Amino acid sequence: KSDPGTFKEVDVEADDTWEWKFDTQRFNVDAGTYTFYALTEKETRAGLSNVKYDTVSVVVRQGFLSSSVSQSTVAKGDSLFIRGTAQGNPSEVAVWIIGPNMIKSERETVEDDASFEYELKSDSTKDLAAGQYFVVVQHPMGNNKLDVVRTQAAAPTVEDWVDGEHVRIRGTDELTGTNVFKVLGTDRLQGPHAAQALIDLLNNQNVDDTYNRLTFLVQEPWIRVDAISDKYVGSTFTITGTTNLGVDHELLVDIKSSAFEPADKAVTGEFYGDAGTIKVVEGDAGYNTWSFEVDATAFKPDEYIVIVESIEADTTTTANFNVLEGVPATPTPEPVDPTPTPEPTPVEPTPVPTPEAPGFGALVAIAGLGAVAFLVLRRD
């Protein structure tokens, strides 16, 4: 009950609140659920009924790491971001970048929300050789110490020390330990061989660090302009294209008449064209896209040159198109033959029967009547 090693005494503030920070690294606790008791007086667990107390349960999880690269392909002179989450309350993670003729090891601070972000800046990528690069993000885990480190070369002050020739398992500090493989000088490991040696070292049973493996490609930067059909004075249209530069990378678009030439300052010259700055947007076909809106109201009929340039990545492309006078003629649709009205079928007139000449029977009858009349007259 009175053993100070069995409890922690804290002061209650004037507003009746108190606070105690439990350092899981100091107490070397394993992952699991822990119950904390807060008592008004010193007492054993068996005597809790004798005092006022409250409890809270806390789940301690094992450290966890997730990470990703901002893009799978980066153009020289463009920035690359490595972002992720490092749970387990580490103060920092290590970011290893290994590629043709280079190995880079940097430390990145982990924020309070467990997130981190490392930027491989454009000044660094512009000097990288084209090819595949390997990324290893290293989490220190329970002891909050990076157990696999790059050796440091001594300098007048500790702050000026630079990366040394070897990668090692640390000893009591980062200046002691066992060198495992070389990354500078003769007999050094490079590219995938250095990356695999680092992974093997992190998998050592005496190393509790965990890690993620990532890759990205470095390419020469390029910009392309989609085909541009003929345009007309007074029209508005959009010029589009593709690029391997990253999202939000700024491009300078300059459109000018091919007849435009620098003139003497004493001569007033006319400029026909357009210019502006745009940003690259995410594409859906493995590369990113860009677009520029053009108002040709003030253009004159001529051939025009489009120049698209990235200042940061030091790459440029051009394309040509024509602006014609007036507006495109609207094609007159061919008349459609109306459905012919069917002519009425002539109705044959019903023939009127021709009266037949009296036949033999009629003649006999007439003759008979004449005989009767003759007889009647004779008798009179």
RODO-2510 file (C-alpha; in nm, 4 decimals, decimal comma):
residues 380
     n   res          X          Y          Z
     1     k     0,0000     0,0000     0,0000
     2     s     0,2819     0,2383     0,0800
     3     d     0,5357     0,1105    -0,1765
     4     p     0,6016     0,4067    -0,4133
     5     g     0,6853     0,1641    -0,6918
     6     t     0,3295     0,0402    -0,7028
     7     f     0,1575     0,3720    -0,7768
     8     k     0,2064     0,7212    -0,9186
     9     e     0,0991     1,0233    -0,7180
    10     v    -0,0133     1,3330    -0,9106
    11     d    -0,1390     1,6749    -0,8001
    12     v    -0,4976     1,7897    -0,8494
    13     e    -0,5289     2,1331    -1,0070
    14     a    -0,7410     2,4199    -0,8760
    15     d    -1,0131     2,3296    -1,1285
    16     d    -1,0259     1,9714    -0,9849
    17     t    -0,8490     1,8183    -1,2856
    18     w    -0,5352     1,6080    -1,3011
    19     e    -0,3211     1,4499    -1,5686
    20     w    -0,0617     1,1742    -1,5945
    21     k     0,1362     1,0737    -1,9026
    22     f     0,2063     0,7027    -1,9314
    23     d     0,5147     0,6287    -2,1416
    24     t     0,4718     0,2847    -2,2986
    25     q     0,8346     0,2826    -2,4140
    26     r     0,9716     0,3511    -2,0669
    27     f     0,7665     0,0743    -1,9102
    28     n     0,8356    -0,1598    -2,2036
    29     v     0,4768    -0,2819    -2,2255
    30     d     0,3601    -0,5314    -2,4851
    31     a     0,0563    -0,4953    -2,7060
    32     g    -0,2658    -0,5648    -2,5155
    33     t    -0,5377    -0,4134    -2,2934
    34     y    -0,4396    -0,2376    -1,9716
    35     t    -0,6611    -0,1088    -1,6882
    36     f    -0,5660     0,2047    -1,4934
    37     y    -0,7041     0,2809    -1,1453
    38     a    -0,7358     0,6332    -1,0026
    39     l    -0,7854     0,6431    -0,6242
    40     t    -0,8416     0,9234    -0,3733
    41     e    -0,6141     0,7463    -0,1234
    42     k    -0,3401     0,4870    -0,1295
    43     e    -0,4913     0,1433    -0,1251
    44     t    -0,4385    -0,2057    -0,2619
    45     r    -0,6690    -0,3602    -0,5175
    46     a    -0,8233    -0,5773    -0,2469
    47     g    -0,9170    -0,2654    -0,0483
    48     l    -1,0793    -0,0652    -0,3275
    49     s    -1,4100    -0,0760    -0,1460
    50     n    -1,2590     0,1425     0,1243
    51     v    -1,1856     0,4400    -0,1083
    52     k    -1,3349     0,6311    -0,3981
    53     y    -1,1856     0,5250    -0,7306
    54     d    -1,2439     0,5083    -1,1035
    55     t    -1,0958     0,2984    -1,3833
    56     v    -1,0215     0,3289    -1,7514
    57     s    -0,9069     0,0609    -1,9966
    58     v    -0,6508     0,1358    -2,2673
    59     v    -0,5611    -0,0799    -2,5672
    60     v    -0,1915    -0,0684    -2,6542
    61     r    -0,1358    -0,1691    -3,0144
    62     q     0,1805    -0,2835    -3,1802
    63     g     0,3524    -0,0267    -3,3995
    64     f     0,2241    -0,0177    -3,7557
    65     l     0,3556     0,1459    -4,0715
    66     s     0,1930     0,2324    -4,4040
    67     s     0,3392     0,4486    -4,6800
    68     s     0,3120     0,5368    -5,0488
    69     v     0,4800     0,7499    -5,3165
    70     s     0,2944     1,0423    -5,4725
    71     q     0,3523     0,9027    -5,8225
    72     s     0,5014     0,5885    -5,9695
    73     t     0,6989     0,7857    -6,2289
    74     v     0,8766     1,1154    -6,1692
    75     a     1,0344     1,3393    -6,4303
    76     k     1,3764     1,4838    -6,3642
    77     g     1,3359     1,8215    -6,1961
    78     d     0,9961     1,7322    -6,0506
    79     s     0,9262     1,6740    -5,6797
    80     l     0,8305     1,3372    -5,5315
    81     f     0,6498     1,2899    -5,1985
    82     i     0,6648     0,9856    -4,9721
    83     r     0,3724     0,9960    -4,7303
    84     g     0,2414     0,7583    -4,4702
    85     t     0,1267     0,6768    -4,1183
    86     a     0,3497     0,5446    -3,8387
    87     q     0,1439     0,4249    -3,5429
    88     g     0,2973     0,3404    -3,2082
    89     n     0,4097     0,6961    -3,1238
    90     p     0,7545     0,6960    -3,2899
    91     s     0,9329     1,0307    -3,2950
    92     e     1,0680     0,9729    -3,6478
    93     v     1,1008     0,7300    -3,9356
    94     a     1,3928     0,6727    -4,1691
    95     v     1,3508     0,7056    -4,5453
    96     w     1,6045     0,5185    -4,7594
    97     i     1,6242     0,5885    -5,1355
    98     i     1,8470     0,3571    -5,3356
    99     g     1,9106     0,3765    -5,7100
   100     p     2,1774     0,3742    -5,9797
   101     n     2,5019     0,4997    -5,8241
   102     m     2,3320     0,6501    -5,5169
   103     i     2,1966     0,5718    -5,1706
   104     k     2,0232     0,8331    -4,9583
   105     s     1,9131     0,8039    -4,5948
   106     e     1,6992     1,0729    -4,4321
   107     r     1,4995     1,1100    -4,1094
   108     e     1,1446     1,2448    -4,1135
   109     t     0,9489     1,3606    -3,8073
   110     v     0,6200     1,1859    -3,7282
   111     e     0,3373     1,4276    -3,6430
   112     d     0,0960     1,3987    -3,3489
   113     d    -0,1655     1,2376    -3,5752
   114     a     0,0922     0,9676    -3,6713
   115     s     0,1364     1,1063    -4,0230
   116     f     0,4622     1,1919    -4,1964
   117     e     0,5641     1,3391    -4,5315
   118     y     0,9053     1,3362    -4,6945
   119     e     0,9774     1,5446    -5,0060
   120     l     1,2421     1,4485    -5,2576
   121     k     1,2853     1,7981    -5,3973
   122     s     1,3239     1,9007    -5,7584
   123     d     1,6854     2,0042    -5,6970
   124     s     1,7572     1,6408    -5,6106
   125     t     1,5586     1,4652    -5,8839
   126     k     1,7042     1,6765    -6,1659
   127     d     2,0453     1,5172    -6,1032
   128     l     1,9199     1,1579    -6,0737
   129     a     1,9995     0,9079    -6,3463
   130     a     1,7004     0,7691    -6,5332
   131     g     1,5949     0,4281    -6,4061
   132     q     1,4329     0,2406    -6,1192
   133     y     1,4687     0,3531    -5,7572
   134     f     1,3879     0,1618    -5,4381
   135     v     1,2398     0,3217    -5,1255
   136     v     1,2520     0,1666    -4,7772
   137     v     1,0604     0,3425    -4,4997
   138     q     1,1842     0,2248    -4,1568
   139     h     0,9803     0,2360    -3,8329
   140     p     1,1764     0,2131    -3,5002
   141     m     0,8987     0,0158    -3,3244
   142     g     0,8918    -0,0427    -2,9475
   143     n     1,2285     0,0954    -2,8404
   144     n     1,1812     0,4111    -3,0546
   145     k     1,5357     0,3658    -3,1838
   146     l     1,6330     0,2960    -3,5421
   147     d     1,8368    -0,0222    -3,5120
   148     v     1,9702    -0,0136    -3,8684
   149     v     2,1573     0,3082    -3,9462
   150     r     2,4071     0,4645    -4,1823
   151     t     2,7487     0,5240    -4,0306
   152     q     2,8473     0,8847    -3,9734
   153     a     3,1735     1,0433    -4,0825
   154     a     3,3259     1,2674    -3,8166
   155     a     3,3462     1,6438    -3,8645
   156     p     3,4353     1,9430    -3,6411
   157     t     3,0872     1,9324    -3,4837
   158     v     2,8261     1,6597    -3,4576
   159     e     2,5811     1,8714    -3,6602
   160     d     2,8263     1,8679    -3,9519
   161     w     2,8739     1,4923    -3,9633
   162     v     2,7843     1,3321    -4,2946
   163     d     2,6817     0,9853    -4,4040
   164     g     2,9643     0,7384    -4,3928
   165     e     3,0619     0,4388    -4,6006
   166     h     2,8677     0,1610    -4,4261
   167     v     2,5231     0,0493    -4,3152
   168     r     2,5282    -0,1140    -3,9728
   169     i     2,3265    -0,2502    -3,6828
   170     r     2,3560     0,0149    -3,4152
   171     g     2,5253    -0,0493    -3,0836
   172     t     2,4711     0,1524    -2,7693
   173     d     2,4368     0,4576    -2,9958
   174     e     2,4505     0,5403    -3,3653
   175     l     2,8292     0,5810    -3,3546
   176     t     2,8885     0,2221    -3,2457
   177     g     2,7799    -0,1111    -3,3770
   178     t     2,8616    -0,3666    -3,6429
   179     n     2,9202    -0,2617    -4,0029
   180     v     2,7407    -0,4950    -4,2441
   181     f     2,7846    -0,3649    -4,6005
   182     k     2,9426    -0,0735    -4,7863
   183     v     2,7504     0,1926    -4,9774
   184     l     3,0413     0,4234    -5,0622
   185     g     3,3843     0,3658    -5,2097
   186     t     3,5188     0,0520    -5,3745
   187     d     3,3337    -0,2785    -5,3285
   188     r     3,0137    -0,0898    -5,2458
   189     l     2,6698    -0,2362    -5,3134
   190     q     2,4473    -0,0506    -5,5587
   191     g     2,0888    -0,0477    -5,6826
   192     p     1,8840    -0,3622    -5,6177
   193     h     2,1780    -0,5369    -5,4434
   194     a     2,2024    -0,2577    -5,1836
   195     a     1,8235    -0,2541    -5,1399
   196     q     1,8131    -0,6301    -5,0795
   197     a     2,1035    -0,6123    -4,8325
   198     l     1,9130    -0,3446    -4,6372
   199     i     1,5956    -0,5570    -4,6321
   200     d     1,7913    -0,8596    -4,5125
   201     l     1,9397    -0,6505    -4,2333
   202     l     1,5986    -0,5228    -4,1220
   203     n     1,4746    -0,8832    -4,1142
   204     n     1,7519    -0,9756    -3,8678
   205     q     1,6122    -1,1405    -3,5546
   206     n     1,7985    -0,8892    -3,3385
   207     v     1,6271    -0,5934    -3,5071
   208     d     1,2720    -0,5064    -3,3999
   209     d     1,2217    -0,2354    -3,6665
   210     t     0,9518    -0,2786    -3,9298
   211     y     0,9528    -0,1360    -4,2828
   212     n     0,7680    -0,0768    -4,6110
   213     r     0,9141    -0,1261    -4,9586
   214     l     0,8241     0,1052    -5,2478
   215     t     0,9578     0,1810    -5,5962
   216     f     0,9426     0,4628    -5,8504
   217     l     1,0905     0,5380    -6,1933
   218     v     1,2877     0,8463    -6,2931
   219     q     1,2396     0,9601    -6,6545
   220     e     1,3582     1,2430    -6,8716
   221     p     1,0824     1,5087    -6,8610
   222     w     0,8553     1,5489    -7,1639
   223     i     0,5569     1,7601    -7,2711
   224     r     0,3343     1,6852    -7,5720
   225     v     0,0753     1,8934    -7,7564
   226     d    -0,2301     1,7246    -7,9072
   227     a    -0,2935     1,7874    -8,2793
   228     i    -0,4547     2,1282    -8,3445
   229     s    -0,6928     2,1676    -8,6405
   230     d    -0,7430     2,4933    -8,8347
   231     k    -0,9100     2,7699    -8,6334
   232     y    -1,0908     3,0917    -8,7347
   233     v    -1,0576     3,4570    -8,6365
   234     g    -1,3069     3,5342    -8,3587
   235     s    -1,3416     3,1746    -8,2380
   236     t    -1,2560     3,0314    -7,8971
   237     f    -1,0918     2,6920    -7,8542
   238     t    -0,8824     2,4784    -7,6188
   239     i    -0,5292     2,3511    -7,6744
   240     t    -0,4596     2,0280    -7,4845
   241     g    -0,1672     1,7974    -7,4232
   242     t    -0,0008     1,5365    -7,1994
   243     t     0,3119     1,5210    -6,9833
   244     n     0,4962     1,3030    -6,7335
   245     l     0,5395     1,6013    -6,5007
   246     g     0,3572     1,5830    -6,1693
   247     v     0,0162     1,7205    -6,0744
   248     d     0,0182     2,0978    -6,0017
   249     h     0,3446     2,1425    -6,1911
   250     e     0,3289     2,4835    -6,3598
   251     l     0,3649     2,5212    -6,7368
   252     l     0,4141     2,8419    -6,9340
   253     v     0,2130     2,8532    -7,2600
   254     d     0,3069     3,1094    -7,5263
   255     i     0,1148     3,1463    -7,8570
   256     k     0,2404     3,3897    -8,1197
   257     s     0,2084     3,4581    -8,4898
   258     s     0,4894     3,3105    -8,6972
   259     a     0,5146     3,6520    -8,8689
   260     f     0,5952     3,8225    -8,5383
   261     e     0,9507     3,9534    -8,5207
   262     p     1,1297     4,1852    -8,2793
   263     a     1,0987     4,5421    -8,4110
   264     d     1,2962     4,8562    -8,3591
   265     k     1,1724     5,0399    -8,0505
   266     a     1,0913     5,3407    -8,2679
   267     v     0,8499     5,1339    -8,4725
   268     t     0,5148     5,0367    -8,3336
   269     g     0,4673     4,6651    -8,3890
   270     e     0,1520     4,4616    -8,3508
   271     f     0,1501     4,1397    -8,1545
   272     y    -0,1035     3,8685    -8,2255
   273     g    -0,1196     3,5773    -7,9820
   274     d    -0,1786     3,4785    -7,6221
   275     a     0,0172     3,3604    -7,3175
   276     g    -0,0446     3,2321    -6,9671
   277     t     0,0514     2,9909    -6,6888
   278     i    -0,1393     2,6688    -6,6248
   279     k    -0,1091     2,3686    -6,3920
   280     v    -0,0793     2,0020    -6,4773
   281     v    -0,3812     1,7940    -6,3716
   282     e    -0,4097     1,4232    -6,3045
   283     g    -0,4718     1,2066    -6,6084
   284     d    -0,6308     0,8644    -6,6384
   285     a    -0,4120     0,6937    -6,8998
   286     g    -0,0817     0,6576    -6,7145
   287     y     0,0265     1,0203    -6,7657
   288     n    -0,0994     1,3643    -6,6680
   289     t    -0,2719     1,6272    -6,8826
   290     w    -0,2885     2,0032    -6,9329
   291     s    -0,5143     2,2478    -7,1237
   292     f    -0,5098     2,6151    -7,2251
   293     e    -0,8118     2,8228    -7,3332
   294     v    -0,7596     3,0533    -7,6344
   295     d    -0,9718     3,3489    -7,7496
   296     a    -0,8859     3,4286    -8,1132
   297     t    -1,0945     3,7466    -8,1342
   298     a    -0,7857     3,9659    -8,1755
   299     f    -0,5934     3,7202    -8,3916
   300     k    -0,5230     3,7831    -8,7585
   301     p    -0,5140     3,5130    -9,0251
   302     d    -0,1716     3,3511    -9,0052
   303     e     0,0219     3,0457    -8,8918
   304     y     0,0741     3,0395    -8,5136
   305     i     0,3359     2,8721    -8,2966
   306     v     0,2525     2,7195    -7,9555
   307     i     0,5427     2,6942    -7,7070
   308     v     0,4822     2,4981    -7,3833
   309     e     0,7617     2,5158    -7,1284
   310     s     0,8404     2,3882    -6,7809
   311     i     1,0919     2,6129    -6,6130
   312     e     1,1586     2,3820    -6,3164
   313     a     1,2077     2,0666    -6,5230
   314     d     1,3886     2,2473    -6,8068
   315     t     1,1866     2,0989    -7,0929
   316     t     1,0007     2,2625    -7,3854
   317     t     0,7815     2,1537    -7,6761
   318     t     0,6236     2,3353    -7,9735
   319     a     0,3373     2,2915    -8,2202
   320     n     0,1895     2,4882    -8,5143
   321     f    -0,1646     2,5648    -8,6274
   322     n    -0,3409     2,7977    -8,8710
   323     v    -0,5950     3,0723    -8,8049
   324     l    -0,8173     3,1446    -9,1064
   325     e    -1,0322     3,4441    -9,1983
   326     g    -1,4028     3,4424    -9,1103
   327     v    -1,5968     3,1499    -8,9800
   328     p    -1,6187     2,8032    -9,1287
   329     a    -1,8874     2,7735    -9,3948
   330     t    -2,1822     2,5798    -9,2752
   331     p    -2,2412     2,3051    -9,5298
   332     t    -2,5822     2,3260    -9,6945
   333     p    -2,7624     2,0029    -9,6373
   334     e    -2,8664     1,8225    -9,9523
   335     p    -3,2424     1,8374   -10,0048
   336     v    -3,4190     1,5225    -9,9232
   337     d    -3,6579     1,4067   -10,1959
   338     p    -4,0098     1,4229   -10,0624
   339     t    -4,2057     1,1060   -10,0698
   340     p    -4,3875     1,1113   -10,4064
   341     t    -4,7632     1,1235   -10,3872
   342     p    -4,8925     0,8143   -10,5630
   343     e    -5,0917     0,8918   -10,8755
   344     p    -5,4511     0,7705   -10,8544
   345     t    -5,5182     0,4560   -11,0487
   346     p    -5,7529     0,5455   -11,3366
   347     v    -6,0915     0,3871   -11,2978
   348     e    -6,2159     0,2292   -11,6166
   349     p    -6,5633     0,3761   -11,7027
   350     t    -6,8446     0,1287   -11,6997
   351     p    -6,9451     0,0847   -12,0669
   352     v    -7,2994     0,1896   -12,1504
   353     p    -7,4677    -0,1029   -12,3319
   354     t    -7,5542    -0,0300   -12,6962
   355     p    -7,9227    -0,0989   -12,7717
   356     e    -7,9482    -0,4059   -12,9832
   357     a    -8,1364    -0,3920   -13,3183
   358     p    -8,4622    -0,5724   -13,3021
   359     g    -8,4099    -0,9334   -13,3796
   360     f    -8,6131    -1,1907   -13,5701
   361     g    -8,8715    -1,2239   -13,2968
   362     a    -8,9400    -0,8530   -13,2963
   363     l    -8,9869    -0,8444   -13,6708
   364     v    -9,2352    -1,1254   -13,6543
   365     a    -9,4244    -0,9466   -13,3823
   366     i    -9,4390    -0,6277   -13,5846
   367     a    -9,5459    -0,8134   -13,8855
   368     g    -9,8196    -0,9868   -13,6895
   369     l    -9,9508    -0,6609   -13,5585
   370     g    -9,9643    -0,5236   -13,9106
   371     a   -10,1672    -0,8228   -14,0226
   372     v   -10,4163    -0,7756   -13,7439
   373     a   -10,4605    -0,4171   -13,8320
   374     f   -10,5099    -0,5060   -14,1940
   375     l   -10,7755    -0,7607   -14,1102
   376     v   -10,9556    -0,5203   -13,8867
   377     l   -10,9707    -0,2651   -14,1633
   378     r   -11,0972    -0,5150   -14,4170
   379     r   -11,3851    -0,6214   -14,2007
   380     d   -11,4988    -0,2680   -14,1563
***
